[in-house]
Amino acid sequence: MSDTEKKQGLRKQRVGNVVSTGMDKTIVVEFIARVPHAKFKKIIKRTKKFYAHDEKGEASVGDRVRIEEMRPISKTKRWRLTEVLSH
């Protein structure tokens, strides 16, 4: 590989539900992770909200979507909508 060819690293991907589309070209995606409790080992749900860039405005509230990590677009937006899995 030469210096002019840059190899893109693996980017994180998440699947979650759209909870808000109120902003222009931005969606809020809620991601639910099932992780074992540190002490008791019971599976618990951890939720996290991600702000994702939706250029075409194709996602709506309630959709299941896949988002991908990317460079920062704004103060809070670091994810991009990859595909809408279901409506």
PDB file of N, CA, C and O in Angstrom:
ATOM      1  N   MET A   1       0.852  -1.183   0.000  1.00  0.00           N
ATOM      2  CA  MET A   1       0.000   0.000   0.000  1.00  0.00           C
ATOM      3  C   MET A   1       0.895   1.241   0.000  1.00  0.00           C
ATOM      4  O   MET A   1       1.796   1.367   0.829  1.00  0.00           O
ATOM      5  N   SER A   2       0.639   2.140  -0.924  1.00  0.00           N
ATOM      6  CA  SER A   2       1.452   3.352  -1.027  1.00  0.00           C
ATOM      7  C   SER A   2       0.937   4.425  -0.076  1.00  0.00           C
ATOM      8  O   SER A   2      -0.100   4.260   0.567  1.00  0.00           O
ATOM      9  N   ASP A   3       1.678   5.527   0.001  1.00  0.00           N
ATOM     10  CA  ASP A   3       1.288   6.609   0.897  1.00  0.00           C
ATOM     11  C   ASP A   3       0.024   7.325   0.425  1.00  0.00           C
ATOM     12  O   ASP A   3      -0.708   7.891   1.236  1.00  0.00           O
ATOM     13  N   THR A   4      -0.236   7.301  -0.892  1.00  0.00           N
ATOM     14  CA  THR A   4      -1.411   8.006  -1.412  1.00  0.00           C
ATOM     15  C   THR A   4      -2.710   7.250  -1.125  1.00  0.00           C
ATOM     16  O   THR A   4      -3.779   7.857  -1.068  1.00  0.00           O
ATOM     17  N   GLU A   5      -2.623   5.923  -0.945  1.00  0.00           N
ATOM     18  CA  GLU A   5      -3.815   5.135  -0.633  1.00  0.00           C
ATOM     19  C   GLU A   5      -3.975   5.060   0.876  1.00  0.00           C
ATOM     20  O   GLU A   5      -3.093   4.572   1.582  1.00  0.00           O
ATOM     21  N   LYS A   6      -5.100   5.544   1.359  1.00  0.00           N
ATOM     22  CA  LYS A   6      -5.370   5.482   2.793  1.00  0.00           C
ATOM     23  C   LYS A   6      -6.362   4.361   3.040  1.00  0.00           C
ATOM     24  O   LYS A   6      -7.404   4.301   2.386  1.00  0.00           O
ATOM     25  N   LYS A   7      -6.054   3.473   3.976  1.00  0.00           N
ATOM     26  CA  LYS A   7      -6.959   2.383   4.307  1.00  0.00           C
ATOM     27  C   LYS A   7      -7.895   2.855   5.421  1.00  0.00           C
ATOM     28  O   LYS A   7      -7.449   3.336   6.463  1.00  0.00           O
ATOM     29  N   GLN A   8      -9.182   2.710   5.186  1.00  0.00           N
ATOM     30  CA  GLN A   8     -10.170   3.141   6.163  1.00  0.00           C
ATOM     31  C   GLN A   8     -10.323   2.055   7.220  1.00  0.00           C
ATOM     32  O   GLN A   8     -10.467   0.876   6.896  1.00  0.00           O
ATOM     33  N   GLY A   9     -10.291   2.461   8.480  1.00  0.00           N
ATOM     34  CA  GLY A   9     -10.434   1.511   9.568  1.00  0.00           C
ATOM     35  C   GLY A   9     -11.868   1.061   9.724  1.00  0.00           C
ATOM     36  O   GLY A   9     -12.772   1.610   9.094  1.00  0.00           O
ATOM     37  N   LEU A  10     -12.076   0.069  10.559  1.00  0.00           N
ATOM     38  CA  LEU A  10     -13.424  -0.410  10.820  1.00  0.00           C
ATOM     39  C   LEU A  10     -14.179   0.625  11.649  1.00  0.00           C
ATOM     40  O   LEU A  10     -13.649   1.183  12.609  1.00  0.00           O
ATOM     41  N   ARG A  11     -15.414   0.864  11.261  1.00  0.00           N
ATOM     42  CA  ARG A  11     -16.230   1.829  11.981  1.00  0.00           C
ATOM     43  C   ARG A  11     -17.298   1.111  12.783  1.00  0.00           C
ATOM     44  O   ARG A  11     -17.852   0.107  12.336  1.00  0.00           O
ATOM     45  N   LYS A  12     -17.585   1.628  13.965  1.00  0.00           N
ATOM     46  CA  LYS A  12     -18.613   1.024  14.808  1.00  0.00           C
ATOM     47  C   LYS A  12     -19.972   1.179  14.149  1.00  0.00           C
ATOM     48  O   LYS A  12     -20.247   2.194  13.508  1.00  0.00           O
ATOM     49  N   GLN A  13     -20.818   0.177  14.307  1.00  0.00           N
ATOM     50  CA  GLN A  13     -22.186   0.240  13.818  1.00  0.00           C
ATOM     51  C   GLN A  13     -23.122  -0.129  14.950  1.00  0.00           C
ATOM     52  O   GLN A  13     -22.797  -0.971  15.788  1.00  0.00           O
ATOM     53  N   ARG A  14     -24.274   0.498  14.973  1.00  0.00           N
ATOM     54  CA  ARG A  14     -25.286   0.226  15.986  1.00  0.00           C
ATOM     55  C   ARG A  14     -26.640   0.107  15.310  1.00  0.00           C
ATOM     56  O   ARG A  14     -26.881   0.736  14.280  1.00  0.00           O
ATOM     57  N   VAL A  15     -27.528  -0.700  15.886  1.00  0.00           N
ATOM     58  CA  VAL A  15     -28.904  -0.814  15.409  1.00  0.00           C
ATOM     59  C   VAL A  15     -29.800  -0.353  16.543  1.00  0.00           C
ATOM     60  O   VAL A  15     -29.679  -0.824  17.674  1.00  0.00           O
ATOM     61  N   GLY A  16     -30.707   0.578  16.231  1.00  0.00           N
ATOM     62  CA  GLY A  16     -31.585   1.110  17.267  1.00  0.00           C
ATOM     63  C   GLY A  16     -32.862   1.654  16.676  1.00  0.00           C
ATOM     64  O   GLY A  16     -33.112   1.534  15.476  1.00  0.00           O
ATOM     65  N   ASN A  17     -33.676   2.259  17.541  1.00  0.00           N
ATOM     66  CA  ASN A  17     -34.963   2.812  17.139  1.00  0.00           C
ATOM     67  C   ASN A  17     -34.897   4.333  17.128  1.00  0.00           C
ATOM     68  O   ASN A  17     -34.289   4.947  18.004  1.00  0.00           O
ATOM     69  N   VAL A  18     -35.534   4.933  16.120  1.00  0.00           N
ATOM     70  CA  VAL A  18     -35.582   6.389  16.013  1.00  0.00           C
ATOM     71  C   VAL A  18     -36.607   6.911  17.016  1.00  0.00           C
ATOM     72  O   VAL A  18     -37.760   6.480  17.008  1.00  0.00           O
ATOM     73  N   VAL A  19     -36.192   7.838  17.879  1.00  0.00           N
ATOM     74  CA  VAL A  19     -37.102   8.404  18.875  1.00  0.00           C
ATOM     75  C   VAL A  19     -37.459   9.857  18.568  1.00  0.00           C
ATOM     76  O   VAL A  19     -38.413  10.388  19.137  1.00  0.00           O
ATOM     77  N   SER A  20     -36.694  10.520  17.663  1.00  0.00           N
ATOM     78  CA  SER A  20     -37.000  11.906  17.333  1.00  0.00           C
ATOM     79  C   SER A  20     -36.469  12.249  15.945  1.00  0.00           C
ATOM     80  O   SER A  20     -35.383  11.824  15.549  1.00  0.00           O
ATOM     81  N   THR A  21     -37.279  13.041  15.208  1.00  0.00           N
ATOM     82  CA  THR A  21     -36.854  13.546  13.897  1.00  0.00           C
ATOM     83  C   THR A  21     -37.130  15.042  13.808  1.00  0.00           C
ATOM     84  O   THR A  21     -37.296  15.574  12.710  1.00  0.00           O
ATOM     85  N   GLY A  22     -37.182  15.717  14.933  1.00  0.00           N
ATOM     86  CA  GLY A  22     -37.566  17.117  14.973  1.00  0.00           C
ATOM     87  C   GLY A  22     -36.565  18.086  14.384  1.00  0.00           C
ATOM     88  O   GLY A  22     -36.930  19.198  14.000  1.00  0.00           O
ATOM     89  N   MET A  23     -35.308  17.683  14.308  1.00  0.00           N
ATOM     90  CA  MET A  23     -34.272  18.576  13.789  1.00  0.00           C
ATOM     91  C   MET A  23     -34.094  18.373  12.287  1.00  0.00           C
ATOM     92  O   MET A  23     -34.501  17.348  11.738  1.00  0.00           O
ATOM     93  N   ASP A  24     -33.490  19.347  11.634  1.00  0.00           N
ATOM     94  CA  ASP A  24     -33.262  19.277  10.196  1.00  0.00           C
ATOM     95  C   ASP A  24     -32.051  18.388   9.911  1.00  0.00           C
ATOM     96  O   ASP A  24     -30.952  18.672  10.389  1.00  0.00           O
ATOM     97  N   LYS A  25     -32.238  17.322   9.142  1.00  0.00           N
ATOM     98  CA  LYS A  25     -31.186  16.379   8.742  1.00  0.00           C
ATOM     99  C   LYS A  25     -30.555  15.633   9.919  1.00  0.00           C
ATOM    100  O   LYS A  25     -29.442  15.121   9.798  1.00  0.00           O
ATOM    101  N   THR A  26     -31.242  15.568  11.039  1.00  0.00           N
ATOM    102  CA  THR A  26     -30.723  14.873  12.215  1.00  0.00           C
ATOM    103  C   THR A  26     -31.809  14.005  12.822  1.00  0.00           C
ATOM    104  O   THR A  26     -32.959  14.427  12.946  1.00  0.00           O
ATOM    105  N   ILE A  27     -31.431  12.778  13.203  1.00  0.00           N
ATOM    106  CA  ILE A  27     -32.349  11.902  13.922  1.00  0.00           C
ATOM    107  C   ILE A  27     -31.704  11.512  15.243  1.00  0.00           C
ATOM    108  O   ILE A  27     -30.480  11.507  15.372  1.00  0.00           O
ATOM    109  N   VAL A  28     -32.540  11.185  16.220  1.00  0.00           N
ATOM    110  CA  VAL A  28     -32.050  10.698  17.502  1.00  0.00           C
ATOM    111  C   VAL A  28     -32.385   9.213  17.562  1.00  0.00           C
ATOM    112  O   VAL A  28     -33.549   8.827  17.454  1.00  0.00           O
ATOM    113  N   VAL A  29     -31.354   8.379  17.737  1.00  0.00           N
ATOM    114  CA  VAL A  29     -31.520   6.933  17.745  1.00  0.00           C
ATOM    115  C   VAL A  29     -31.222   6.414  19.139  1.00  0.00           C
ATOM    116  O   VAL A  29     -30.174   6.715  19.710  1.00  0.00           O
ATOM    117  N   GLU A  30     -32.154   5.627  19.691  1.00  0.00           N
ATOM    118  CA  GLU A  30     -31.949   5.021  21.001  1.00  0.00           C
ATOM    119  C   GLU A  30     -31.417   3.608  20.808  1.00  0.00           C
ATOM    120  O   GLU A  30     -32.052   2.776  20.161  1.00  0.00           O
ATOM    121  N   PHE A  31     -30.249   3.347  21.375  1.00  0.00           N
ATOM    122  CA  PHE A  31     -29.595   2.049  21.277  1.00  0.00           C
ATOM    123  C   PHE A  31     -29.712   1.357  22.624  1.00  0.00           C
ATOM    124  O   PHE A  31     -29.402   1.945  23.660  1.00  0.00           O
ATOM    125  N   ILE A  32     -30.162   0.100  22.610  1.00  0.00           N
ATOM    126  CA  ILE A  32     -30.306  -0.677  23.845  1.00  0.00           C
ATOM    127  C   ILE A  32     -29.271  -1.789  23.848  1.00  0.00           C
ATOM    128  O   ILE A  32     -29.277  -2.660  22.978  1.00  0.00           O
ATOM    129  N   ALA A  33     -28.382  -1.752  24.834  1.00  0.00           N
ATOM    130  CA  ALA A  33     -27.346  -2.785  24.976  1.00  0.00           C
ATOM    131  C   ALA A  33     -27.725  -3.697  26.141  1.00  0.00           C
ATOM    132  O   ALA A  33     -28.077  -3.230  27.224  1.00  0.00           O
ATOM    133  N   ARG A  34     -27.646  -4.992  25.902  1.00  0.00           N
ATOM    134  CA  ARG A  34     -27.909  -5.963  26.972  1.00  0.00           C
ATOM    135  C   ARG A  34     -26.555  -6.425  27.505  1.00  0.00           C
ATOM    136  O   ARG A  34     -25.813  -7.131  26.822  1.00  0.00           O
ATOM    137  N   VAL A  35     -26.246  -6.019  28.728  1.00  0.00           N
ATOM    138  CA  VAL A  35     -24.942  -6.316  29.315  1.00  0.00           C
ATOM    139  C   VAL A  35     -25.128  -6.986  30.675  1.00  0.00           C
ATOM    140  O   VAL A  35     -26.119  -6.725  31.358  1.00  0.00           O
ATOM    141  N   PRO A  36     -24.191  -7.843  31.077  1.00  0.00           N
ATOM    142  CA  PRO A  36     -24.303  -8.449  32.405  1.00  0.00           C
ATOM    143  C   PRO A  36     -23.902  -7.453  33.503  1.00  0.00           C
ATOM    144  O   PRO A  36     -22.964  -6.673  33.337  1.00  0.00           O
ATOM    145  N   HIS A  37     -24.620  -7.495  34.612  1.00  0.00           N
ATOM    146  CA  HIS A  37     -24.303  -6.657  35.754  1.00  0.00           C
ATOM    147  C   HIS A  37     -22.918  -7.048  36.281  1.00  0.00           C
ATOM    148  O   HIS A  37     -22.578  -8.230  36.322  1.00  0.00           O
ATOM    149  N   ALA A  38     -22.130  -6.060  36.682  1.00  0.00           N
ATOM    150  CA  ALA A  38     -20.746  -6.297  37.081  1.00  0.00           C
ATOM    151  C   ALA A  38     -20.632  -7.252  38.268  1.00  0.00           C
ATOM    152  O   ALA A  38     -19.744  -8.105  38.296  1.00  0.00           O
ATOM    153  N   LYS A  39     -21.517  -7.113  39.238  1.00  0.00           N
ATOM    154  CA  LYS A  39     -21.421  -7.939  40.434  1.00  0.00           C
ATOM    155  C   LYS A  39     -22.324  -9.168  40.384  1.00  0.00           C
ATOM    156  O   LYS A  39     -21.900 -10.271  40.729  1.00  0.00           O
ATOM    157  N   PHE A  40     -23.577  -8.973  39.950  1.00  0.00           N
ATOM    158  CA  PHE A  40     -24.565 -10.044  40.059  1.00  0.00           C
ATOM    159  C   PHE A  40     -24.737 -10.860  38.785  1.00  0.00           C
ATOM    160  O   PHE A  40     -25.417 -11.886  38.801  1.00  0.00           O
ATOM    161  N   LYS A  41     -24.129 -10.421  37.676  1.00  0.00           N
ATOM    162  CA  LYS A  41     -24.127 -11.136  36.399  1.00  0.00           C
ATOM    163  C   LYS A  41     -25.494 -11.287  35.741  1.00  0.00           C
ATOM    164  O   LYS A  41     -25.614 -11.992  34.739  1.00  0.00           O
ATOM    165  N   LYS A  42     -26.521 -10.645  36.278  1.00  0.00           N
ATOM    166  CA  LYS A  42     -27.841 -10.671  35.643  1.00  0.00           C
ATOM    167  C   LYS A  42     -27.804  -9.745  34.410  1.00  0.00           C
ATOM    168  O   LYS A  42     -27.195  -8.676  34.454  1.00  0.00           O
ATOM    169  N   ILE A  43     -28.448 -10.155  33.329  1.00  0.00           N
ATOM    170  CA  ILE A  43     -28.483  -9.334  32.115  1.00  0.00           C
ATOM    171  C   ILE A  43     -29.402  -8.139  32.350  1.00  0.00           C
ATOM    172  O   ILE A  43     -30.566  -8.301  32.715  1.00  0.00           O
ATOM    173  N   ILE A  44     -28.862  -6.932  32.135  1.00  0.00           N
ATOM    174  CA  ILE A  44     -29.646  -5.706  32.287  1.00  0.00           C
ATOM    175  C   ILE A  44     -29.556  -4.893  31.002  1.00  0.00           C
ATOM    176  O   ILE A  44     -28.632  -5.074  30.208  1.00  0.00           O
ATOM    177  N   LYS A  45     -30.512  -4.003  30.803  1.00  0.00           N
ATOM    178  CA  LYS A  45     -30.551  -3.170  29.607  1.00  0.00           C
ATOM    179  C   LYS A  45     -29.946  -1.800  29.909  1.00  0.00           C
ATOM    180  O   LYS A  45     -30.289  -1.156  30.900  1.00  0.00           O
ATOM    181  N   ARG A  46     -29.049  -1.379  29.041  1.00  0.00           N
ATOM    182  CA  ARG A  46     -28.468  -0.038  29.116  1.00  0.00           C
ATOM    183  C   ARG A  46     -28.878   0.700  27.853  1.00  0.00           C
ATOM    184  O   ARG A  46     -28.682   0.192  26.749  1.00  0.00           O
ATOM    185  N   THR A  47     -29.447   1.893  28.000  1.00  0.00           N
ATOM    186  CA  THR A  47     -29.854   2.657  26.818  1.00  0.00           C
ATOM    187  C   THR A  47     -28.940   3.858  26.631  1.00  0.00           C
ATOM    188  O   THR A  47     -28.451   4.452  27.592  1.00  0.00           O
ATOM    189  N   LYS A  48     -28.725   4.196  25.362  1.00  0.00           N
ATOM    190  CA  LYS A  48     -27.917   5.355  25.024  1.00  0.00           C
ATOM    191  C   LYS A  48     -28.512   5.980  23.772  1.00  0.00           C
ATOM    192  O   LYS A  48     -28.949   5.274  22.863  1.00  0.00           O
ATOM    193  N   LYS A  49     -28.527   7.307  23.730  1.00  0.00           N
ATOM    194  CA  LYS A  49     -29.061   8.013  22.570  1.00  0.00           C
ATOM    195  C   LYS A  49     -27.911   8.551  21.728  1.00  0.00           C
ATOM    196  O   LYS A  49     -26.948   9.116  22.246  1.00  0.00           O
ATOM    197  N   PHE A  50     -28.035   8.363  20.431  1.00  0.00           N
ATOM    198  CA  PHE A  50     -27.039   8.866  19.485  1.00  0.00           C
ATOM    199  C   PHE A  50     -27.715   9.835  18.531  1.00  0.00           C
ATOM    200  O   PHE A  50     -28.843   9.602  18.096  1.00  0.00           O
ATOM    201  N   TYR A  51     -27.026  10.925  18.204  1.00  0.00           N
ATOM    202  CA  TYR A  51     -27.495  11.858  17.188  1.00  0.00           C
ATOM    203  C   TYR A  51     -26.853  11.435  15.868  1.00  0.00           C
ATOM    204  O   TYR A  51     -25.630  11.338  15.769  1.00  0.00           O
ATOM    205  N   ALA A  52     -27.681  11.184  14.857  1.00  0.00           N
ATOM    206  CA  ALA A  52     -27.176  10.684  13.582  1.00  0.00           C
ATOM    207  C   ALA A  52     -27.589  11.609  12.443  1.00  0.00           C
ATOM    208  O   ALA A  52     -28.657  12.221  12.475  1.00  0.00           O
ATOM    209  N   HIS A  53     -26.723  11.699  11.437  1.00  0.00           N
ATOM    210  CA  HIS A  53     -26.969  12.542  10.269  1.00  0.00           C
ATOM    211  C   HIS A  53     -27.840  11.781   9.273  1.00  0.00           C
ATOM    212  O   HIS A  53     -27.486  10.686   8.836  1.00  0.00           O
ATOM    213  N   ASP A  54     -28.987  12.375   8.918  1.00  0.00           N
ATOM    214  CA  ASP A  54     -29.927  11.787   7.960  1.00  0.00           C
ATOM    215  C   ASP A  54     -30.107  12.789   6.825  1.00  0.00           C
ATOM    216  O   ASP A  54     -31.025  13.609   6.854  1.00  0.00           O
ATOM    217  N   GLU A  55     -29.232  12.721   5.828  1.00  0.00           N
ATOM    218  CA  GLU A  55     -29.187  13.711   4.745  1.00  0.00           C
ATOM    219  C   GLU A  55     -30.499  13.808   3.978  1.00  0.00           C
ATOM    220  O   GLU A  55     -30.967  14.910   3.694  1.00  0.00           O
ATOM    221  N   LYS A  56     -31.101  12.665   3.638  1.00  0.00           N
ATOM    222  CA  LYS A  56     -32.304  12.654   2.795  1.00  0.00           C
ATOM    223  C   LYS A  56     -33.598  12.705   3.592  1.00  0.00           C
ATOM    224  O   LYS A  56     -34.670  12.855   3.006  1.00  0.00           O
ATOM    225  N   GLY A  57     -33.527  12.584   4.902  1.00  0.00           N
ATOM    226  CA  GLY A  57     -34.725  12.611   5.728  1.00  0.00           C
ATOM    227  C   GLY A  57     -35.598  11.388   5.536  1.00  0.00           C
ATOM    228  O   GLY A  57     -36.824  11.492   5.555  1.00  0.00           O
ATOM    229  N   GLU A  58     -34.976  10.218   5.351  1.00  0.00           N
ATOM    230  CA  GLU A  58     -35.737   9.010   5.050  1.00  0.00           C
ATOM    231  C   GLU A  58     -36.256   8.272   6.277  1.00  0.00           C
ATOM    232  O   GLU A  58     -37.169   7.455   6.153  1.00  0.00           O
ATOM    233  N   ALA A  59     -35.704   8.535   7.453  1.00  0.00           N
ATOM    234  CA  ALA A  59     -36.145   7.839   8.673  1.00  0.00           C
ATOM    235  C   ALA A  59     -37.253   8.622   9.352  1.00  0.00           C
ATOM    236  O   ALA A  59     -37.291   9.851   9.296  1.00  0.00           O
ATOM    237  N   SER A  60     -38.163   7.883  10.003  1.00  0.00           N
ATOM    238  CA  SER A  60     -39.230   8.511  10.777  1.00  0.00           C
ATOM    239  C   SER A  60     -39.281   7.869  12.157  1.00  0.00           C
ATOM    240  O   SER A  60     -38.656   6.834  12.390  1.00  0.00           O
ATOM    241  N   VAL A  61     -40.023   8.481  13.064  1.00  0.00           N
ATOM    242  CA  VAL A  61     -40.091   8.006  14.445  1.00  0.00           C
ATOM    243  C   VAL A  61     -40.636   6.580  14.472  1.00  0.00           C
ATOM    244  O   VAL A  61     -41.637   6.274  13.824  1.00  0.00           O
ATOM    245  N   GLY A  62     -39.967   5.717  15.226  1.00  0.00           N
ATOM    246  CA  GLY A  62     -40.390   4.330  15.342  1.00  0.00           C
ATOM    247  C   GLY A  62     -39.657   3.382  14.409  1.00  0.00           C
ATOM    248  O   GLY A  62     -39.765   2.166  14.568  1.00  0.00           O
ATOM    249  N   ASP A  63     -38.912   3.905  13.439  1.00  0.00           N
ATOM    250  CA  ASP A  63     -38.176   3.057  12.505  1.00  0.00           C
ATOM    251  C   ASP A  63     -36.996   2.394  13.200  1.00  0.00           C
ATOM    252  O   ASP A  63     -36.394   2.962  14.112  1.00  0.00           O
ATOM    253  N   ARG A  64     -36.675   1.181  12.754  1.00  0.00           N
ATOM    254  CA  ARG A  64     -35.464   0.497  13.210  1.00  0.00           C
ATOM    255  C   ARG A  64     -34.388   0.806  12.173  1.00  0.00           C
ATOM    256  O   ARG A  64     -34.577   0.535  10.987  1.00  0.00           O
ATOM    257  N   VAL A  65     -33.258   1.372  12.611  1.00  0.00           N
ATOM    258  CA  VAL A  65     -32.239   1.838  11.679  1.00  0.00           C
ATOM    259  C   VAL A  65     -30.857   1.347  12.079  1.00  0.00           C
ATOM    260  O   VAL A  65     -30.620   0.982  13.230  1.00  0.00           O
ATOM    261  N   ARG A  66     -29.946   1.345  11.107  1.00  0.00           N
ATOM    262  CA  ARG A  66     -28.534   1.058  11.362  1.00  0.00           C
ATOM    263  C   ARG A  66     -27.767   2.362  11.172  1.00  0.00           C
ATOM    264  O   ARG A  66     -27.929   3.048  10.163  1.00  0.00           O
ATOM    265  N   ILE A  67     -26.924   2.697  12.161  1.00  0.00           N
ATOM    266  CA  ILE A  67     -26.107   3.901  12.067  1.00  0.00           C
ATOM    267  C   ILE A  67     -24.641   3.501  12.132  1.00  0.00           C
ATOM    268  O   ILE A  67     -24.290   2.437  12.642  1.00  0.00           O
ATOM    269  N   GLU A  68     -23.785   4.386  11.599  1.00  0.00           N
ATOM    270  CA  GLU A  68     -22.357   4.109  11.521  1.00  0.00           C
ATOM    271  C   GLU A  68     -21.586   5.315  12.028  1.00  0.00           C
ATOM    272  O   GLU A  68     -21.970   6.462  11.799  1.00  0.00           O
ATOM    273  N   GLU A  69     -20.501   5.036  12.714  1.00  0.00           N
ATOM    274  CA  GLU A  69     -19.639   6.076  13.259  1.00  0.00           C
ATOM    275  C   GLU A  69     -18.962   6.847  12.123  1.00  0.00           C
ATOM    276  O   GLU A  69     -18.632   6.271  11.086  1.00  0.00           O
ATOM    277  N   MET A  70     -18.757   8.145  12.322  1.00  0.00           N
ATOM    278  CA  MET A  70     -18.046   8.957  11.327  1.00  0.00           C
ATOM    279  C   MET A  70     -17.394  10.147  12.015  1.00  0.00           C
ATOM    280  O   MET A  70     -17.460  10.279  13.237  1.00  0.00           O
ATOM    281  N   ARG A  71     -16.768  11.005  11.231  1.00  0.00           N
ATOM    282  CA  ARG A  71     -16.121  12.174  11.810  1.00  0.00           C
ATOM    283  C   ARG A  71     -17.172  13.115  12.390  1.00  0.00           C
ATOM    284  O   ARG A  71     -18.322  13.071  11.952  1.00  0.00           O
ATOM    285  N   PRO A  72     -16.828  13.958  13.349  1.00  0.00           N
ATOM    286  CA  PRO A  72     -17.807  14.878  13.932  1.00  0.00           C
ATOM    287  C   PRO A  72     -18.346  15.864  12.900  1.00  0.00           C
ATOM    288  O   PRO A  72     -17.590  16.471  12.143  1.00  0.00           O
ATOM    289  N   ILE A  73     -19.681  16.009  12.888  1.00  0.00           N
ATOM    290  CA  ILE A  73     -20.328  16.989  12.012  1.00  0.00           C
ATOM    291  C   ILE A  73     -20.662  18.238  12.827  1.00  0.00           C
ATOM    292  O   ILE A  73     -20.561  19.361  12.332  1.00  0.00           O
ATOM    293  N   SER A  74     -21.059  18.025  14.077  1.00  0.00           N
ATOM    294  CA  SER A  74     -21.372  19.144  14.956  1.00  0.00           C
ATOM    295  C   SER A  74     -20.920  18.788  16.375  1.00  0.00           C
ATOM    296  O   SER A  74     -20.184  17.823  16.577  1.00  0.00           O
ATOM    297  N   LYS A  75     -21.359  19.560  17.333  1.00  0.00           N
ATOM    298  CA  LYS A  75     -20.951  19.342  18.722  1.00  0.00           C
ATOM    299  C   LYS A  75     -21.352  17.949  19.224  1.00  0.00           C
ATOM    300  O   LYS A  75     -20.580  17.303  19.934  1.00  0.00           O
ATOM    301  N   THR A  76     -22.546  17.486  18.861  1.00  0.00           N
ATOM    302  CA  THR A  76     -23.038  16.208  19.374  1.00  0.00           C
ATOM    303  C   THR A  76     -23.191  15.124  18.317  1.00  0.00           C
ATOM    304  O   THR A  76     -23.376  13.957  18.662  1.00  0.00           O
ATOM    305  N   LYS A  77     -23.118  15.479  17.041  1.00  0.00           N
ATOM    306  CA  LYS A  77     -23.425  14.523  15.965  1.00  0.00           C
ATOM    307  C   LYS A  77     -22.157  13.880  15.419  1.00  0.00           C
ATOM    308  O   LYS A  77     -21.323  14.545  14.804  1.00  0.00           O
ATOM    309  N   ARG A  78     -22.023  12.546  15.659  1.00  0.00           N
ATOM    310  CA  ARG A  78     -20.852  11.796  15.207  1.00  0.00           C
ATOM    311  C   ARG A  78     -21.227  10.495  14.509  1.00  0.00           C
ATOM    312  O   ARG A  78     -20.366   9.640  14.302  1.00  0.00           O
ATOM    313  N   TRP A  79     -22.498  10.328  14.142  1.00  0.00           N
ATOM    314  CA  TRP A  79     -22.996   9.108  13.514  1.00  0.00           C
ATOM    315  C   TRP A  79     -23.742   9.459  12.238  1.00  0.00           C
ATOM    316  O   TRP A  79     -24.228  10.578  12.075  1.00  0.00           O
ATOM    317  N   ARG A  80     -23.827   8.487  11.336  1.00  0.00           N
ATOM    318  CA  ARG A  80     -24.519   8.672  10.050  1.00  0.00           C
ATOM    319  C   ARG A  80     -25.518   7.531   9.866  1.00  0.00           C
ATOM    320  O   ARG A  80     -25.238   6.389  10.230  1.00  0.00           O
ATOM    321  N   LEU A  81     -26.674   7.844   9.305  1.00  0.00           N
ATOM    322  CA  LEU A  81     -27.677   6.823   9.003  1.00  0.00           C
ATOM    323  C   LEU A  81     -27.173   5.996   7.824  1.00  0.00           C
ATOM    324  O   LEU A  81     -26.888   6.539   6.756  1.00  0.00           O
ATOM    325  N   THR A  82     -27.064   4.671   8.019  1.00  0.00           N
ATOM    326  CA  THR A  82     -26.620   3.777   6.954  1.00  0.00           C
ATOM    327  C   THR A  82     -27.802   3.209   6.192  1.00  0.00           C
ATOM    328  O   THR A  82     -27.835   3.253   4.962  1.00  0.00           O
ATOM    329  N   GLU A  83     -28.794   2.663   6.935  1.00  0.00           N
ATOM    330  CA  GLU A  83     -29.972   2.119   6.280  1.00  0.00           C
ATOM    331  C   GLU A  83     -31.146   2.060   7.241  1.00  0.00           C
ATOM    332  O   GLU A  83     -30.979   1.978   8.458  1.00  0.00           O
ATOM    333  N   VAL A  84     -32.344   2.106   6.661  1.00  0.00           N
ATOM    334  CA  VAL A  84     -33.572   1.919   7.430  1.00  0.00           C
ATOM    335  C   VAL A  84     -33.924   0.446   7.322  1.00  0.00           C
ATOM    336  O   VAL A  84     -34.162  -0.052   6.222  1.00  0.00           O
ATOM    337  N   LEU A  85     -33.961  -0.266   8.457  1.00  0.00           N
ATOM    338  CA  LEU A  85     -34.210  -1.699   8.442  1.00  0.00           C
ATOM    339  C   LEU A  85     -35.691  -2.027   8.363  1.00  0.00           C
ATOM    340  O   LEU A  85     -36.085  -2.940   7.636  1.00  0.00           O
ATOM    341  N   SER A  86     -36.523  -1.289   9.105  1.00  0.00           N
ATOM    342  CA  SER A  86     -37.971  -1.538   9.047  1.00  0.00           C
ATOM    343  C   SER A  86     -38.714  -0.267   9.441  1.00  0.00           C
ATOM    344  O   SER A  86     -38.207   0.554  10.205  1.00  0.00           O
ATOM    345  N   HIS A  87     -39.907  -0.120   8.914  1.00  0.00           N
ATOM    346  CA  HIS A  87     -40.736   1.061   9.193  1.00  0.00           C
ATOM    347  C   HIS A  87     -41.729   0.768  10.294  1.00  0.00           C
ATOM    348  O   HIS A  87     -42.512   1.642  10.667  1.00  0.00           O
TER     349      HIS A  87
END
